[in-house]
Amino acid sequence: MEAKTSEKWPKGEFVYEPKWDGFRSVSWSGPGLRLDSRNQRPLLRYFPELVPALERLPEGTVVDGEVVVVVDGQTDFGALQQRIHPAESRVNMLSEATPAELVAFDLLADRGEDLRERPFRERRERLVSLASELDLPWHLTPQTNDEQLAHAWFDDFESAGCDGIIAKRPDLAYQHGKRAMVKIKHRRTIDCVVGGFREHKVGGKIGSLLLGLYDESGQLHFIGHCSGFPDVDRVEIFNRFQELIAEDSFGANARAPGGPSRWSAGKDTSWTPVVPGVVVEVSYDQLEGNRFRHATRFHRWRPDKEAESCTMEQLERPEGPGFGDVVVS
C-alpha cells in the first residue's frame, strides 16, 4: 500500500505517523526469511546483519516497514544507497561500518494469520504487541490521532530523518498497490544559479536544468536539478541556453554533476555547462548533505537577483531530537 502526496492535511478521522527516509520493505519470517522491496525485489543479501532480526519474528509473520541507516542520530539515505552493491565483500564490510535498522509501521500477517482485511487500528494494536517482544535493530514508529501533535512532529522530527507525515484512516484495510494513504511532505523555496542543462531525449528541447549555489569562497557547487517544464516551453528554454554555453561552470574543485552510475539505469547523464548568471526560484522537499534529494519544482525566473547572492547559507538545517529519541526501541 502506498501514499499519495499532498501539501494539505487531509480532513476527517486519521492517525498520523512520521515518514522515514529509507527503503520501504516487507519483512517475512517462515517458511524461510525474506526482506523484499515494495517492488518485490529481494534485499536481504545487501543487509546480512538483519538476518538475526528477521529470525526473531514468529513464524508466519509479515511486517511492513522501512530499512534505514542512521548516522549521527539522523537517517542517512546516501549511506543506505551505498549498501546496494554487487560485491559481497563490500556488502559485508558496509554491514559493519553502516549497519541497517528496521522501522515497523504495519503488520500484514501474525503467526500465519492474514491481517490485510482487518482495519488498520487492529493491525496497529497487534503490531504494538509484537514490537514489545522484539529488540534492536527493530523499532516501532510512533503514532498519534492528535492532528496538532502531528503538526509538531512534522517540524520537530525532521532532524531525525523524518521527511514528512503519513496520514492513515484507522478503519482502512491493507490495499496492496493502491495509494490509500496521504503523505504530507516538507517544501521550501530557494534561489539557485543555473550552471548547465541536459537536453531532452527527443532532442532540441530542454530536459532539465542543473542548479548551483556558491560557497563562502565564491565557488559554484552543483546542488541538484530542475525538470518537469511544460512541453510548450521546452524549445524556447533550450534555445535561450544555447546562447550561454560555456566551457565550464562549476569548476574543477567544486562539486559537479556526476557521470553514469548503477543508479542511472543506462540513461544518458551527459550535460552542457553554461555561463552562471541565470537565477531561478525552485522548491525542494529534502536535502541529502548539500544536495537536493529529489528533482526540484520550478517556480519562476529571477532576473532581479544577482547570481552571487545565491549561496549555501539559504539551506535550512533542521534542529531537534535524534532518531533514537523518536522511535520506540
C-alpha positions in Angstrom: 0.0 0.0 0.0 1.4 3.4 -1.0 0.6 7.1 -0.3 -0.4 10.0 -2.5 1.5 13.2 -1.9 -0.4 16.3 -0.6 0.7 19.7 0.6 -2.5 19.9 2.6 -3.5 18.0 5.6 -6.5 15.7 5.0 -9.9 16.2 6.6 -11.6 13.5 8.6 -10.6 10.8 11.0 -6.9 9.9 10.6 -4.0 8.7 12.6 -0.5 10.1 11.9 3.0 8.7 11.7 6.4 10.0 10.7 7.6 9.2 7.2 11.1 7.8 7.4 13.8 8.3 4.8 14.8 4.7 3.9 13.9 1.7 1.7 10.3 0.6 2.0 10.4 -3.1 2.8 8.4 -6.2 3.8 10.0 -8.5 6.4 8.9 -12.1 6.2 9.6 -15.0 8.6 8.7 -18.5 7.6 8.9 -20.6 5.8 12.3 -19.0 5.2 13.4 -15.4 5.8 12.8 -12.6 3.3 13.4 -8.9 3.2 11.8 -7.5 0.0 11.4 -4.1 -1.5 8.0 -2.7 -2.3 8.7 -3.9 -5.9 9.2 -7.4 -4.5 12.9 -7.3 -5.2 15.0 -9.3 -2.6 17.1 -7.0 -0.3 18.4 -9.4 2.3 21.7 -10.2 0.6 22.5 -6.5 0.9 21.7 -6.4 4.6 23.1 -9.6 6.2 23.2 -8.0 9.6 19.4 -8.0 9.6 19.1 -11.8 9.5 19.0 -12.2 13.3 16.3 -9.6 13.5 14.1 -11.5 11.0 14.8 -14.7 12.9 13.2 -13.2 16.0 9.9 -12.7 14.2 7.4 -15.5 15.0 7.0 -17.9 12.0 4.3 -16.8 9.6 4.7 -13.1 10.4 4.9 -10.3 7.8 5.9 -6.8 8.8 5.6 -3.7 6.6 8.2 -1.1 7.4 11.4 0.7 6.4 15.1 -0.2 6.3 17.2 2.8 7.4 20.8 3.6 8.1 21.3 6.1 11.0 24.4 8.3 11.2 24.8 10.9 13.9 21.2 10.5 15.1 19.7 11.0 11.6 18.7 8.6 8.8 21.2 8.8 6.0 19.8 7.9 2.6 23.1 8.3 0.9 24.8 5.7 3.2 21.8 3.4 2.7 22.1 3.6 -1.1 25.7 2.5 -0.8 24.6 -0.7 0.7 23.2 -1.9 -2.6 26.5 -3.2 -4.1 27.2 -6.2 -6.2 30.4 -7.2 -4.4 29.8 -9.5 -1.4 33.0 -8.3 0.3 31.9 -4.7 0.2 28.4 -5.6 1.4 29.9 -7.4 4.4 32.2 -4.5 5.1 29.4 -2.0 5.0 27.2 -4.1 7.1 29.6 -3.5 9.9 30.5 0.1 9.0 26.9 1.4 8.5 24.6 -1.3 9.9 21.0 -1.0 8.9 18.0 -0.9 11.2 14.3 -1.7 10.8 11.3 0.6 11.5 7.9 -1.2 11.7 4.7 0.5 10.9 2.2 -2.2 9.8 1.5 -5.9 10.4 0.2 -7.9 7.4 0.3 -11.4 8.9 0.7 -12.5 12.5 1.8 -16.1 13.1 0.2 -17.3 9.9 -3.0 -15.2 10.2 -3.6 -12.9 7.3 -4.5 -9.5 8.6 -4.7 -7.5 5.4 -8.5 -7.3 5.5 -8.6 -6.2 9.2 -8.9 -2.5 10.0 -5.6 -0.7 10.5 -6.4 0.1 14.2 -6.4 -3.7 14.8 -3.3 -4.3 12.8 -1.6 -1.5 14.8 -2.6 -3.0 18.2 -1.2 -6.3 17.2 2.0 -4.7 15.8 2.5 -2.9 19.2 2.1 -6.2 21.0 4.6 -7.9 18.6 7.1 -5.0 18.9 7.2 -5.5 22.7 8.7 -8.9 22.0 11.4 -7.6 19.7 14.6 -5.6 20.4 17.2 -3.7 18.3 17.6 -3.3 15.4 13.8 -3.3 15.4 11.9 0.0 16.1 8.2 0.8 16.3 7.3 4.1 14.6 5.3 6.4 16.8 1.6 7.2 16.1 -0.9 9.8 17.2 -4.5 10.7 16.4 -3.9 14.2 17.5 -3.5 16.4 14.4 -2.0 19.2 16.4 0.7 16.9 17.8 1.3 15.6 14.2 1.9 19.1 13.1 4.5 19.5 15.8 6.1 16.2 14.7 6.2 17.5 11.1 8.6 20.2 12.2 10.4 18.7 15.2 11.2 15.2 13.9 12.8 16.4 10.6 16.2 16.5 12.4 15.8 12.7 13.0 15.3 12.0 9.3 11.5 12.3 9.2 10.8 13.8 5.8 7.0 14.3 6.4 3.9 12.8 7.9 1.8 9.8 6.8 -1.9 10.0 7.5 -3.9 6.8 7.6 -7.5 6.0 8.2 -7.8 3.8 11.3 -10.6 1.7 9.6 -8.6 1.0 6.4 -7.9 -2.5 5.2 -4.5 -3.0 3.6 -4.9 -2.1 -0.1 -1.9 -3.6 -1.9 -0.6 -1.4 -4.7 -3.1 1.4 -4.1 -2.3 5.0 -2.9 -4.7 4.7 0.0 -2.7 6.8 2.5 -1.8 10.5 2.4 1.8 11.8 2.6 2.4 15.4 3.7 6.0 16.4 2.8 8.2 19.4 3.6 8.5 22.0 0.9 10.9 25.0 0.9 11.8 27.6 -1.8 15.3 28.7 -2.7 17.0 30.8 -5.4 19.6 28.9 -7.4 22.0 29.6 -10.3 21.7 27.6 -13.5 25.1 26.1 -14.2 24.2 23.8 -17.0 21.4 21.8 -18.8 20.6 18.4 -20.1 18.9 18.0 -23.5 15.6 16.3 -23.7 15.7 12.7 -25.0 13.9 13.7 -28.2 16.4 16.5 -28.9 16.1 20.2 -29.5 14.3 20.7 -26.1 15.4 21.3 -22.6 15.4 18.2 -20.4 16.5 19.6 -17.1 18.4 22.5 -15.6 21.5 21.9 -13.4 21.4 24.1 -10.3 24.2 25.5 -8.2 24.9 27.5 -5.1 28.0 29.5 -4.1 30.1 28.6 -1.1 31.7 31.1 1.1 34.8 31.2 -1.1 32.8 32.1 -4.2 32.9 28.6 -5.8 29.7 27.4 -7.5 28.7 23.9 -6.5 26.2 21.6 -8.1 23.3 21.1 -5.8 20.6 19.4 -7.9 18.4 19.7 -11.0 15.0 21.0 -12.1 12.8 19.4 -14.6 9.1 19.0 -15.4 8.7 22.0 -17.7 5.6 22.4 -19.8 6.4 20.9 -23.3 5.3 24.2 -24.9 8.2 26.0 -23.1 11.0 23.4 -23.6 12.1 24.6 -27.1 12.3 28.3 -26.0 14.3 27.4 -22.8 16.6 25.2 -24.8 17.3 28.0 -27.4 17.8 30.5 -24.6 20.6 28.5 -23.0 22.2 27.7 -26.4 23.4 31.3 -26.3 25.0 30.8 -22.8 27.0 27.6 -23.5 30.5 27.8 -21.8 33.5 25.5 -21.3 32.9 25.2 -17.6 30.6 26.4 -14.8 31.0 24.5 -11.6 34.8 24.4 -11.7 37.4 21.7 -11.2 37.4 21.9 -7.4 33.7 22.2 -6.9 31.0 19.5 -6.6 29.8 18.9 -10.1 27.2 16.6 -11.7 28.5 13.1 -11.9 28.5 10.7 -14.8 26.7 7.4 -15.2 26.3 5.1 -12.2 24.5 2.0 -11.3 21.6 4.2 -10.3 21.2 5.8 -13.7 19.9 2.6 -15.3 21.6 3.3 -18.6 20.2 6.8 -19.0 22.3 9.5 -20.8 23.6 11.7 -18.0 25.7 14.0 -20.1 25.3 17.7 -19.6 26.3 21.1 -21.1 27.7 23.9 -18.9 26.5 27.4 -19.3 27.8 30.8 -18.1 26.5 31.2 -14.5 24.1 34.1 -14.3 20.5 33.0 -14.8 18.7 32.6 -11.4 15.6 30.5 -10.8 13.4 30.1 -7.8 12.6 26.5 -7.1 11.1 24.5 -4.3 12.5 21.3 -2.8 11.4 18.7 -0.3 14.5 17.3 1.2 18.3 17.7 1.4 20.9 15.0 1.3 24.1 16.6 2.5 24.4 19.7 0.4 22.3 18.5 -2.4 18.6 18.2 -3.2 17.5 14.6 -2.7 14.9 14.8 -5.5 14.2 17.0 -8.5 13.1 20.5 -7.6 10.0 22.2 -8.7 10.4 25.3 -10.9 8.6 28.4 -9.6 9.8 31.3 -11.6 12.8 33.0 -13.2 14.5 35.7 -11.0 16.0 38.3 -13.3 16.0 40.7 -10.3 18.5 38.5 -8.4 22.3 38.6 -8.7 23.8 35.1 -9.2 26.4 35.8 -6.5 23.6 36.2 -3.9 22.6 32.5 -4.3 24.7 31.0 -1.5 24.7 27.8 0.6 23.5 30.0 3.5 20.0 29.7 2.2 19.9 26.0 3.1 17.9 25.3 6.2 19.3 22.7 8.6 16.6 21.2 10.9 17.4 21.0 14.6 15.7 18.8 17.1 15.7 15.3 18.5 17.7 12.4 17.0 16.3 9.2 15.5 16.7 7.2 18.7 14.7 9.9 20.6 11.7 9.5 18.3 11.2 5.8 17.6 10.2 3.2 20.1 13.0 0.6 20.6 
